Amino acid sequence: MLIDFFYTLKSAKIPVSINEFLLLLEALQKQVITPSLDNFYYLARTTLVKDEAHYDKFDKAFGLYFKGIQTIFEKNPEIPLDWLMQRMKRDLTPEQMAQLEKFGYDKLMDRIKELLEEQKGRHEGGNKWIGTGGTSPFGHGGTNPEGIRMGGNGGNRTAVKVWEARAYKDYDDERELNTRNIKVALRRLRKFAREGAAEELALDDTIRATANNAGYLDIRMQAERKNNIKVLMLLDVGGSMDDHIARTEELFSAAKTEFKNMDFFYFHNCVYDYVWKNNHRRHAERFPTWDILRKYKPDTKLIFVGDATMSPYEILQPGGSVEYNNEEAGADWLQRFTSAFPKFIWLNPEPEGLWQYRQSVDIVRQLMSNRMFGLTIDGLERGMRLLSK
């Protein structure tokens, strides 16, 4: 079958060689992927295609050859228990959703204290107690326009606070695939200057000095030309940002390559009184936000990266963080950042067409003086153009 696939690629005028084909077979023999059509697609493209210009032709040839045979990879698929549990969730009509009461932040906190004292056992499918699968604002796996999630996984993403031990993953700064266009867009922010010791041959000056010296070689040196732009990147991580990991990693990898004077920190949903660098140690190694504001010079270019999708309480309300009781509102910290670093933008990976439907996005846009751009090539170019002014 794979020999015919190899000839299909050759017929599509993709320059694949026998050595590359043997590498693919060796990878399959060593079981470097799990048996699925998607995994085989990425493995085959990685081993057989050496130039991104041929990706479109590869996709067409792959789709033509493997059309309709996805089932050969998983003959006995198991239905995950989590999937079955999710199917048991109640699907409410818009009219039923509208009937559910929004308590408001203070009333939610008071009510959950009462329930923690009153409730004695597990509850499921109700509208009052802390439980699962119902319309109560407390618990998980159910439906409510505003509540406190306790355990479980976020589904509707309407929780104003989350009580669980949450683990986030650092963005990969070595990801290279599909970052070429991002790098080109980021280069609009470059500002070169020659600094440091004169260790580089100044060819034009050497030619001129030699000519003026009657042809006797007169070597001139100069300092290396470097991009002296300083960038501070603050990246939202976890929660709804899990949907945008791939694109954020591409941006992060490209930025680490293009900006040698770049530093970064993580936050979740909104910036509060501390940030962190290592998501696995975010509870042990925290950096006070006041220190960040004092450490970097005002000419630093500030780039926020996040979908700005959260409860409005997380931005406007002290104690509104989903993870702890922050003393000051997130809006106060965002205003401090924009005051400390006049050159700032917010990059949002969510499609721009959805921004108008999310109250929190509108709030953040106002706090950012409308300097929010989509995480697209066009958005990056417009954002870099603004930062470079």
Buried (B, 14 or more C-beta within 10 A) or exposed (E): EEEEBBEBBBEBEBEBEEEBBEBBEEBBEEEEBEEEBEEBBEBBBBBBBEEEEBEEBBBEBBEEBBEEEEEEBEEEEEEEEEEEEEEEBEEBEEEEEEEBEBBEBEEBBEBBEEBEEEBEEEBBBBEBBBBBBBBBBBBBBBBBBBBBBBEBEBBEEBBBBBBEEBEBEBBBBEBEEBBEBBBBBBEBBBEEEEEEEEEEEBEEBBEEBBEEEEEEEBEBEBBEEBBBBBBBBBBBBBBBBEBBBEBBBBBBBBBBBBBEEBBBBBBBBBBBBBBBBEBEEBEEEBBEBEEBBEEBEEEBBBBBBBBBBBBBBBBBBBBBBBBEEBEEBBBBBBEBBBEBBEBBBBBBBBEBEEBEEBEBBBBBBEBBEEBBBBBBEEBBBBBBEBBEE
